[in-house]
Amino acid sequence: MKVIVGLGNKGLKYAKTRHNIGFEVVELLAHRHQINMNSRKFKGLIGQGFIEGEKVLLVMPLTYMNLSGEC
């Protein structure tokens, strides 16, 4: 299993900025590979699925980037 964590900052203030590139990458992977990001655990949004036959865990910490270690 691989874990892919996309860092970002929550809120409209950071939407579409360099601060949210990690979120955008995770959202793109989830969309392309039909992975539902529907679980909230450990202060993050989490989705499980497969990419090229490999089980993956996609994670978007819901804390600010400087606090992403909490997730």
Buried (B, 14 or more C-beta within 10 A) or exposed (E): EEEBBBBBBBEEEBEEEEBBEBBBBBBEBBEEBEBEBEEEEEEBBBBBBEBEEEEBBBBBBBBBBEEBEEB
